[in-house]
Amino acid sequence: MAKRSDLVESMAIAAAAACLAHCVALPVLVAALPALATVIPIPTSFHIAALVFAVPTTLFALGIGYRHHRRTFPLLAGLAGLVLLLVAVLVYERTPGEAPVTMAGSLLIVAAHLSNWRLRRQPA
């Protein structure tokens, strides 16, 4: 069970890190090359698909961790991060607020998974 948890946790961390890289890189590219925004628009469906992956993997990994260590920080930080990602897609889509809200959510999710991972490694 621990190996499966590690795999899911690793996938969730990779997804959150990829989301963060996407949110940092895309605004930099758009700022450097304004024409790029009109050539390569990122559709809302991409963000929805990312959420469809992030929500269950995050909840699954953090739920397993909570059952093991009973600490609420990782769970609450992960939930807050997911809420911020949902807000970014549903409220701030295609506005200047989208990138900072998404980056804050991604950072919370990464912190939650790293904390969860560390706590799961401690003896029960």
Phi and psi in degrees as a GROMACS rama.xvg file:
@    title "Ramachandran Plot"
@    xaxis  label "Phi"
@    yaxis  label "Psi"
@TYPE xy
-63.8477  -38.6575  ALA-2
-66.5278  -38.5391  LYS-3
-65.9561  -41.7491  ARG-4
-61.8812  -42.1987  SER-5
-62.6967  -40.8041  ASP-6
-64.0578  -47.2882  LEU-7
-63.9068  -43.3007  VAL-8
-61.4838  -42.9923  GLU-9
-62.8018  -42.4223  SER-10
-63.6203  -41.1713  MET-11
-66.2806  -41.4015  ALA-12
-63.8633  -44.13  ILE-13
-61.7232  -40.9054  ALA-14
-65.8632  -42.8258  ALA-15
-65.6333  -40.8407  ALA-16
-65.8859  -39.9853  ALA-17
-63.7224  -39.6967  ALA-18
-62.2454  -44.4467  CYS-19
-63.4873  -44.6092  LEU-20
-61.133  -42.0569  ALA-21
-60.1828  -44.0011  HIS-22
-72.4064  -28.2575  CYS-23
-82.2679  -45.9361  VAL-24
-69.7078  -42.7879  ALA-25
-62.136  -47.8481  LEU-26
-62.4198  -34.8665  PRO-27
-64.9995  -45.0055  VAL-28
-63.7236  -41.5069  LEU-29
-65.852  -39.6649  VAL-30
-66.9138  -38.1019  ALA-31
-75.4214  -34.7414  ALA-32
-131.939  83.7023  LEU-33
-55.1129  -28.9628  PRO-34
-68.1143  -23.7536  ALA-35
-61.9542  -33.1561  LEU-36
-62.9406  -32.0331  ALA-37
-85.8201  -21.0853  THR-38
-85.6936  -40.7253  VAL-39
-125.16  76.0075  ILE-40
-75.3718  141.009  PRO-41
-93.3479  113.642  ILE-42
-71.4141  156.238  PRO-43
-58.5885  -32.6699  THR-44
-60.787  -30.4607  SER-45
-63.3301  -45.5246  PHE-46
-67.2172  -37.1717  HIS-47
-64.6973  -43.7874  ILE-48
-62.4666  -39.7748  ALA-49
-63.2308  -39.7634  ALA-50
-66.7912  -39.6898  LEU-51
-60.2491  -31.9021  VAL-52
-81.2989  -44.1418  PHE-53
-68.4647  -42.0321  ALA-54
-62.1419  -55.2127  VAL-55
-67.4139  -38.6075  PRO-56
-66.801  -40.1662  THR-57
-65.2524  -48.566  THR-58
-63.1961  -40.4029  LEU-59
-63.3004  -51.2563  PHE-60
-64.5727  -44.1937  ALA-61
-70.5632  -32.8651  LEU-62
-64.9432  -43.039  GLY-63
-61.5377  -44.5104  ILE-64
-62.3232  -43.1492  GLY-65
-61.1692  -41.8231  TYR-66
-62.569  -28.696  ARG-67
-81.7459  -50.0949  HIS-68
-107.62  -12.8164  HIS-69
59.0838  25.6382  ARG-70
-98.2217  135.891  ARG-71
-88.1192  -21.1446  THR-72
-53.4087  -53.2924  PHE-73
-58.0803  -41.8936  PRO-74
-64.3309  -47.1568  LEU-75
-67.4621  -40.5703  LEU-76
-64.286  -42.1279  ALA-77
-64.5255  -42.2877  GLY-78
-64.0888  -42.1932  LEU-79
-61.9146  -40.8917  ALA-80
-63.4237  -42.7178  GLY-81
-63.9763  -39.6621  LEU-82
-62.0154  -42.5411  VAL-83
-63.0853  -39.2283  LEU-84
-63.4836  -41.6697  LEU-85
-63.4328  -42.4001  LEU-86
-62.2328  -41.9011  VAL-87
-59.222  -42.4698  ALA-88
-76.0256  -42.6529  VAL-89
-85.3415  -28.8629  LEU-90
-108.301  -44.0784  VAL-91
-102.536  8.61341  TYR-92
-51.0693  127.123  GLU-93
62.8008  31.1625  ARG-94
-124.787  166.359  THR-95
-62.1582  -21.2447  PRO-96
-79.1485  -12.8754  GLY-97
-62.2438  -50.1044  GLU-98
-62.8921  -48.5085  ALA-99
-64.6868  -37.142  PRO-100
-67.5481  -41.061  VAL-101
-65.9329  -42.1664  THR-102
-64.8315  -40.6497  MET-103
-62.1883  -43.4266  ALA-104
-62.4845  -43.4301  GLY-105
-64.2448  -41.3661  SER-106
-63.3432  -40.4975  LEU-107
-63.0346  -40.6896  LEU-108
-67.2457  -42.4125  ILE-109
-61.8586  -45.5221  VAL-110
-60.3687  -41.0867  ALA-111
-62.6911  -46.0914  ALA-112
-67.0857  -40.959  HIS-113
-64.8245  -41.844  LEU-114
-64.1668  -44.1682  SER-115
-59.611  -45.1998  ASN-116
-61.7753  -46.1911  TRP-117
-61.514  -45.3267  ARG-118
-66.655  -33.7725  LEU-119
-69.6978  -24.7966  ARG-120
-78.5823  -18.4161  ARG-121
-74.8286  147.662  GLN-122
-61.2586  144.159  PRO-123
